């Protein structure tokens, strides 16, 4: 009657051995004077590297990084052996580092809800709705070094039936001459003021009545098209939205926490200090942690 139980035990034994022999979830990779370096420590160190270094093959990156961590642990162990960790100045620096780490962790926790995909898309929608309509134009130009050359090009391009782009290819000394002086679409603020003012004063098909002088030379301008500038897509705006949300979130969190804090000011003797006009001044901003990089 005991045979089925023996068979069952025999079947379970290999599985139990395999479970017992399974590697730990967070194995120790090295010990340096009693200080352990675990896989989780190495993984955390990898995440702190610049993105371009994290793309290295793991078989190349991890040994190099582990060797560096072993050196660091050896230095820490030597410092503790000398008692440096008990010196007042060192302890004060450790406390400051701990406080800065706590501040950054707190602020990162506070802004995380603002950096989700849903929150960023909602922000994009709000900004798109409030964004004023912008106009952009597509223009061509002929760029030459002298006013006389510009007037000659203007006269030729203004003749009935003349092809402005062909005149630009022959006469323009600008870098876009091969493309017929085509500048593509641009908005206000994209070009230098003198050129922009003259270009946006023209309607499609019109050529500037007089050459326009800029720091680059003399221009003859023709506007090809005017249209409402397309708004940047969410994907194009994502990083800017994240940065704006991050900065606003950090500032709001600092202000909220500072306002809620119970502050008691004292003089050098420890006695309560009378209120001062400076007490209402805005405190210096806390050092904001960098927003987490997208992977």
N, C-alpha and C positions, 0 to 999 in steps of 0.2 A: 504493500500500500504506500510505502514511502518513495517508490521509484519516481512517480510523477513530480514529487517535490524536488528530488535530486536532479531530475532533468531540467526543471524550471530554474533551479539554482545554477546549473551549469550554463543555461542560456543567458542568465542575467550576469554571470560573473565577468565575461569579456566587456559588457557594457559598463559595469561598475568600475572595472580597471581603467577603461578608457576615460571615464569621467574623472577618476582619481588622478590620472596622469595628464589631464588637460592643462595647458599652460594658464597661469593666472591672467586675469583680465588686464592687470596693470603691472607687468613684470618689472623687476629691478634690472636695469641695464648695466649699472656699475655702482661700486661702493668706493668712496674716497675717504680714507681715515674715518670710517663709520658713517659718513654722510651718503645717503642713497640718491641715485638718479633713476627715476622710473620712466616708463614709456610715456606716461602722461606729462612728465616734465619736459621730455624731448618734444612731444607734440605741441605743447604750449610755446616752447621756444621757436618752433618752426612757424607758428602762426604770427609771431612777432617780427618775422623777417619781412623785408620788402617783397612785394608781389613778384618781382622779376626773379628773386632768389628761390621763392617757393616752387617755381616751375622746374627746378633742377630734379633729375631722377632721384627718387628716394635712396637708392643704393649708393649714390654719390654724396647726397646732401647729409643724410643722417650720420654716417661715421664722422664726417668733418665737424658737424655740430656737436655730437656727443663728445668728441675729443676736446672741443672748446669748453664744454660744460664741465668736464673732468678737471681741466685747468682751473676753472672758476671755483669749483668745490675745494680743490687743494688750497687755493688762496684763502678761502673762507675758513677752512679748518686751521690753517696756520695762524690766521688772525685771532681766532678764538683761543688757540693754544697759548698765544702771547697775552691773552686777556684784554685785547683791544675792544672787544664787545662790551666790556665793563667800564670803559673810560667815559666820563660824563659827556665830552664833546661828541664822541661816536654815538652814544645813546641818544643825544639830542638830534643828531642827523637821522638816526633810524626812526625816531618819533616823527620828524618832519616828513620823511618818506612815507611812513604809514598814513599820516594825515592826508597827504596829497593823494595817495592811492585811494583812500576812502572817499575823498571829495570827488575824484574822477569816477569811481564806481557809482556813487550816488547820482551824479549828473547824467551818466550814461543810462542808468535805470530810469531816470525821470523823462528822458527824451525818446526812449525806445518806442512808445506808442505813436509818436509823431513821425516815425521813419518807416512804418509799415507800408506795404504796397497800397492798401486801401486809403491810408491817410495821405500819401503822396498824390494819389489820383484825385482825391477830393480837393487837395490844395491846388493842383493843376486846373481843375474845373473852376474853382473860385477865381483864380488869377486870370484864366482865359475869359471869364465873363466880365471881369473888371478892366481888361486890357483895352485901351483905346485903339481904334482902327488905324493902321498905318498904311501909307501908300508907298509903293516902290515903282521905279521906272527902269526901263531898259534903254540904254543909250550907246551910241558909238561916238568916237572922237578921232580927230586927226591932230597929232601932236608934232609940232615943229619948233625949232629953236628961236626963230625970229618972227616979228610981227608981219614983215613983208611976205614971208613964206606962208604965214597963216592966212593972210588976205588973198593971196593967189589961190590957195587951196579952197578957201571959202567961195571965191568967185566960180571956180570950176565945179565944186560940189553943188552950187545953187542953180546951175543951169538946168533948164527944162530937160527932163529925161536922164539927168546925170545919175550915176550909181554911186552913192556916198561911200559904200564899202569898197568899191573899186578905187576911188580916189584915195581912200585911206591906205589901201595896200601899196599904192604907188608913192604917196607923198609922206605918210606918217613915219616918224622916227621912233614912235613908242613901241613897247614890247608886244602890243596886241595888233600890230600892223597886218600881220599875216591873216588874222581873223577879221580883217576889215574894220579894225578899231572897236570891235564889239567888247563892251564892258559888262555885259550881262545885266541882271537886275540888281539894284541897290536901293537902300533906304536913306532917309536923311540921317546924317551923322556918319555915314560910311565913307564919304569922300571929303576932301579938303573944302573949306567953306566957299571959296571963290568958284570952284567948279560946281559944287552942289547948288549954289544959288542960281547960277546960269542954267543948269540942266533942269531943275524943277520948275523954272519959269516957262519951259517949252511944252507944247502939246505934241502928241504923236505926229510924226512927219515933219515937224518944224526943225529948222537949223538955226543956230544962234546967229543973230544979225551981225555981230562983231566978234572977232577972236577974243578968247578969254585967257588972261595971263595968270599963271600960277608959278609956284617955285620950280615946276618941272619944265616950263616953257610956255608956248602959245597953243591954245586948243580951239578947234572948231568942233562944235558939239551938235549931234542930231539925236533927238529922242524917238525911239521906235515904238514904245508901248508904255502905258501906265496901267497899274492895277493895284488892288488891295493886297498888301503883303500877307502871304500865308503865315499863320501862327506856327511856331515850332511844335513838333509833336511831343507827346508825353515822353517818349524814349529819348528824344533830343534834350528835353528839359530835366530829365530825372536827377542828374547829379547836382544841378543848380538848385532844384527843389529840395533835395536832401540837405544841402549845405545851409540853405535859408531856414528850413525847419529846425535843423540842429542848433544853429546859432540863436534863433528865437526861443527855442525850448530851454536852452541852457540859461539864457538871460532871465526868462520867466521863473525858472526853478530857483535860481540864486536869489532873485528879488522876493519870491514867496517864502523861502526858508529863512532869509535874513529878517524879513518882517515879523515872522512868527517866533523868532528866537528871543529869549529873555536875556537882555543885556544889562549888566550892572557895571557902571564905570566907577573906577576908584582913582585916587591920587597916589603918589609915590609911597605914602605912608599907609595905604590900604583903606583910607577913609572914603566914604561915598563922595563923588565929585559932583559939583553943581552942574546943571545942564549948560551946554555951550552952543553957540551958533553953529559950530562945526559938527555937532552931533547929528544934525539933520542932513549933512552932506552925504551924497551917495558913496557907498564903500567901494574900494577898488574891486573890479570884477575878479571872481575866482578863475584860476587857470582852467580853461575848458579842455576836456579831453578831445582828441581828434575823433571825428566820426568813424565808425567801423567801416572798413573797406568792403565793398561788395566783391563776392567771389564769382 
